[in-house]
Amino acid sequence: MVEDEVPLADAVARGLRREGMAVDVAYDGDLGLEKALVTRYDVLVLDRDLPLIHGDDVLRHLTADGSLTRVLMLTASGGLSDRVAGLELGADDYLAKPFAFEELVARVRALGRRSTPPAAPVLHGPGGLVVDPARRTATRYGTDLELTRKEFGVLETLLRAEGAVVSSEELLERVWDENADPFTTTVRVTVMTLRKKLGDPPVVHTVVGAGYRLTDG
């Protein structure tokens, strides 16, 4: 989220996190562009009238760089010419201020679905795992799993990796956000509690020095 109105940026970020999203925030175009070039975000909510670097110029840089991040442009100017200008610069969607938070969430989710290759609506994994990201439900051998948001996010990320190793750093990036301490034990603790809830036989395995993966054995 790149927005120079600090109270608005922080309020939206808190709301999106409550919706289960990992959110980073920048309050000016310079820092927003730096973050967007370093991290491969699914969606960038970008204010147009930003200090240091205008939102239009941020968008130009990202487009020129070949960024795959979907961009939702925010602006106080909701006229047709402003919307057209933003879309022609490379924005994927446009939302005028003031906006309803529910609409913002719906548009972010829609753009997020377009930011990655289509995936099966329901994910199936080893050991009878079935995860439905849309309904936020998970079962093993037909038994419902009572998972926290972070446990669900870790499980979904591991399932989408299809047996490949996922590092702790990638889990922090995908499930938490930039405020998470990279030296924290939060990933290890979350994986530990997730293993307990999944039961036996274990399907979440540690690859020493590399990360975690889901396998039958």
C-alpha positions in Angstrom: 0.0 0.0 0.0 1.5 3.3 -1.1 -0.4 6.2 0.4 0.8 9.5 1.9 -2.2 10.0 4.1 -0.8 8.1 7.0 -4.0 7.5 9.0 -5.7 6.2 5.8 -2.8 4.0 4.9 -2.5 2.5 8.3 -6.3 1.9 8.6 -6.5 0.2 5.2 -3.4 -1.9 6.1 -5.0 -3.0 9.4 -8.2 -3.9 7.6 -6.5 -5.9 4.9 -4.5 -7.8 7.5 -7.7 -8.7 9.2 -8.8 -10.1 5.9 -5.8 -12.5 6.0 -3.4 -10.5 3.7 0.2 -9.6 4.3 0.6 -5.9 3.8 3.6 -3.6 3.5 3.1 0.2 3.7 5.0 3.2 2.2 4.0 6.8 2.7 5.7 8.3 -0.4 6.4 7.4 -4.0 10.2 7.0 -3.5 9.9 4.3 -0.8 6.9 2.7 -2.5 8.9 2.3 -5.8 11.9 0.9 -3.9 9.8 -1.7 -2.1 7.9 -2.7 -5.3 11.2 -3.2 -7.2 12.7 -5.3 -4.4 9.6 -7.5 -3.5 7.4 -9.3 -5.9 4.0 -8.2 -4.6 0.7 -9.7 -5.8 -1.1 -6.3 -5.7 0.1 -2.7 -5.3 -2.5 -0.3 -4.0 -1.0 3.0 -5.3 -2.2 6.5 -4.5 -1.7 8.8 -7.5 -0.8 12.1 -5.8 2.3 11.1 -3.8 5.3 13.1 -2.5 8.8 12.6 -3.8 7.8 10.5 -6.8 4.3 10.9 -8.3 2.2 7.8 -8.5 2.1 8.0 -12.3 5.9 7.9 -12.3 6.0 4.9 -10.0 3.7 3.2 -12.4 5.8 4.1 -15.4 8.9 2.7 -13.7 7.2 -0.6 -12.8 5.8 -1.0 -16.3 9.2 -0.3 -17.9 10.7 -2.8 -15.5 8.3 -5.5 -16.6 6.8 -5.9 -13.1 4.1 -8.6 -12.9 2.5 -6.9 -9.9 -1.1 -5.9 -10.4 -1.8 -2.2 -9.7 -4.9 -0.7 -8.2 -4.7 3.1 -8.6 -6.2 5.3 -5.9 -7.0 8.9 -6.5 -9.1 11.8 -5.3 -9.8 12.6 -8.9 -12.5 10.3 -10.1 -13.2 11.8 -13.5 -13.2 9.8 -16.7 -10.0 11.4 -18.0 -8.1 10.5 -14.8 -9.3 6.9 -14.9 -8.3 6.6 -18.6 -4.9 8.2 -17.9 -4.1 5.8 -15.1 -5.2 2.8 -17.1 -3.1 3.9 -20.1 -0.1 4.1 -17.9 -0.5 0.4 -17.0 -2.8 0.4 -14.0 -5.0 -2.8 -13.8 -7.9 -1.1 -11.9 -8.9 2.3 -10.6 -10.7 3.4 -7.5 -11.7 6.9 -6.6 -11.6 8.4 -3.1 -13.6 8.2 -0.9 -14.2 4.5 -1.3 -15.9 1.7 0.6 -13.4 -0.6 2.2 -15.5 -3.6 1.2 -15.1 -2.6 -2.5 -11.3 -2.2 -2.0 -11.0 -5.7 -0.6 -13.0 -7.2 -3.4 -10.9 -5.4 -6.0 -7.6 -6.4 -4.3 -8.8 -10.0 -4.2 -9.8 -10.0 -7.8 -6.4 -8.6 -8.8 -4.6 -11.0 -6.6 -6.3 -13.9 -8.4 -4.9 -12.5 -11.7 -1.4 -12.0 -10.4 -0.5 -15.7 -10.4 -1.2 -18.6 -12.8 -4.7 -20.0 -12.3 -4.8 -22.6 -9.5 -7.4 -25.3 -8.8 -10.2 -23.8 -6.6 -9.6 -26.6 -4.1 -6.0 -27.8 -3.3 -5.3 -31.4 -2.6 -2.1 -32.6 -0.9 -0.5 -35.6 0.6 -2.0 -37.5 3.5 -5.6 -36.7 2.6 -5.2 -32.9 2.9 -7.9 -30.8 1.2 -7.7 -27.0 1.4 -10.3 -24.6 0.0 -8.6 -21.1 -0.1 -11.9 -19.4 -1.1 -13.8 -20.7 1.9 -10.7 -20.7 4.2 -11.4 -24.4 5.1 -9.0 -27.3 5.5 -9.6 -30.9 6.2 -7.5 -34.1 6.5 -9.2 -37.4 5.8 -12.5 -35.6 5.9 -11.9 -34.1 9.4 -12.0 -30.3 9.8 -8.8 -28.6 10.9 -9.2 -25.7 13.2 -6.3 -23.5 11.9 -5.3 -20.0 12.7 -4.8 -17.5 9.8 -1.1 -17.9 9.9 -1.3 -21.7 10.1 -3.7 -21.7 7.2 -1.4 -19.4 5.2 1.6 -21.6 5.8 -0.3 -24.7 4.8 -1.7 -23.1 1.6 1.8 -21.8 0.6 3.3 -25.3 1.1 0.5 -26.9 -0.9 0.9 -24.5 -3.8 4.7 -25.4 -3.9 3.7 -28.9 -4.9 6.4 -30.7 -2.9 9.1 -28.1 -3.5 11.0 -26.7 -0.5 9.7 -23.4 0.8 12.2 -21.4 2.9 11.4 -19.6 6.1 12.1 -16.3 4.4 9.6 -17.0 1.7 7.0 -18.0 4.3 7.6 -14.8 6.1 7.2 -12.8 2.9 4.0 -14.7 1.8 2.2 -15.1 5.1 3.4 -12.3 7.3 4.7 -8.9 6.1 7.8 -6.7 6.3 7.2 -5.9 10.0 8.0 -9.6 10.9 11.5 -9.9 12.3 13.5 -12.1 9.9 15.3 -13.6 13.0 12.2 -14.5 14.8 11.1 -18.0 15.6 7.5 -17.3 14.5 7.7 -19.5 11.4 9.2 -22.5 13.3 6.6 -22.1 16.0 3.8 -21.9 13.5 5.0 -24.9 11.6 5.3 -26.8 14.9 1.7 -26.0 15.9 0.5 -26.8 12.4 2.2 -30.2 12.5 0.4 -31.0 15.8 -3.0 -30.1 14.3 -2.4 -32.1 11.1 -1.7 -35.2 13.2 0.0 -38.4 12.0 1.5 -39.5 9.8 3.4 -36.3 9.5 3.3 -34.5 6.1 5.2 -31.3 6.9 8.9 -32.1 6.8 11.9 -29.9 7.6 14.7 -29.7 5.1 17.7 -28.7 7.2 19.2 -25.5 6.1 16.6 -25.0 3.4 13.0 -24.8 4.7 9.9 -27.0 4.7 7.9 -29.1 2.2 4.8 -31.3 2.1 5.4 -35.0 1.3 4.0 -38.3 2.2 7.3 -39.7 3.5 
